[in-house]
Amino acid sequence: MIERIERYAFRPGAPCGSDRRRIAIERVQRHAFGAAVVAARASAQRRLVDDLLALFGGRSQPVMTHLIEAGKLSLEDVQQAEKLVREMAQEKKP
């Protein structure tokens, strides 16, 4: 990464001195911030799913039934979910 920064920093017309350092720091911070956003989103999704399941008594079957009846879940979605469940079951087997 330092090499990329140096290549950028030393080309004609590039910022010099403290500007190069500021730009490098901002790039690293943006990368770190992006990772934090992804982690926060995953955490929020887990909480949302947990809350949704709690609303339906902690079981997934009523949730699936509700989604199907509301037209929000297609046969393809169910087949894909079934495939994923089977793959996860295979991974758990010793």
C-alpha positions in Angstrom: 0.0 0.0 0.0 2.9 2.4 0.8 4.2 1.8 -2.7 0.9 2.9 -4.2 0.9 6.0 -2.0 4.4 6.8 -3.0 3.6 6.4 -6.7 0.7 8.7 -6.4 2.5 11.2 -4.2 5.6 11.6 -6.5 3.9 12.1 -9.9 4.0 15.5 -11.5 1.3 17.8 -10.1 0.7 15.7 -7.1 0.3 17.3 -3.7 3.5 17.6 -1.7 4.7 17.5 1.9 2.0 17.2 4.6 -0.7 17.0 1.9 0.7 13.5 0.9 0.6 12.4 4.5 -3.0 13.7 5.0 -4.2 12.0 1.8 -2.6 8.7 2.9 -4.1 8.9 6.3 -7.6 9.7 4.8 -7.4 6.7 2.6 -6.5 4.3 5.5 -9.3 5.9 7.6 -11.9 5.4 4.8 -10.9 1.7 4.5 -11.2 1.2 8.2 -14.5 3.1 8.3 -15.9 0.9 5.5 -15.0 -2.3 7.4 -16.8 -0.9 10.5 -19.9 -0.1 8.5 -20.0 -3.7 7.1 -19.6 -5.1 10.7 -22.3 -2.8 12.0 -24.7 -3.7 9.2 -24.1 -7.5 9.9 -24.8 -6.9 13.5 -28.0 -5.0 12.8 -29.2 -7.7 10.5 -28.6 -10.4 13.1 -30.6 -8.3 15.7 -33.4 -7.7 13.2 -33.7 -11.4 12.4 -33.6 -12.3 16.1 -36.4 -9.7 16.8 -38.5 -11.0 13.9 -38.2 -14.6 15.1 -39.1 -13.5 18.6 -42.2 -11.8 17.2 -43.3 -15.2 15.7 -42.6 -17.2 18.9 -38.9 -17.9 18.1 -39.7 -20.3 15.3 -38.8 -19.8 11.6 -41.8 -21.7 10.2 -44.4 -19.1 10.9 -42.1 -16.4 9.4 -41.7 -18.5 6.2 -45.5 -19.1 6.1 -46.2 -15.4 6.5 -43.6 -14.4 3.8 -45.1 -17.0 1.4 -48.7 -15.8 2.0 -47.6 -12.2 1.5 -46.1 -13.1 -1.8 -42.6 -12.1 -0.7 -41.1 -15.5 -0.9 -41.0 -17.5 -4.2 -40.5 -21.1 -4.9 -37.0 -20.3 -6.1 -36.3 -18.6 -2.7 -37.5 -21.7 -0.8 -35.5 -24.0 -3.0 -32.4 -21.9 -2.5 -33.0 -21.9 1.3 -33.4 -25.6 1.2 -30.2 -26.1 -0.6 -28.3 -23.9 1.9 -29.8 -25.8 4.8 -28.7 -29.1 3.3 -25.1 -27.8 2.7 -24.9 -26.5 6.2 -26.1 -29.9 7.5 -23.3 -31.6 5.5 -20.7 -29.3 6.9 -21.8 -30.1 10.5 -21.4 -33.9 9.9 -18.0 -35.2 11.2 
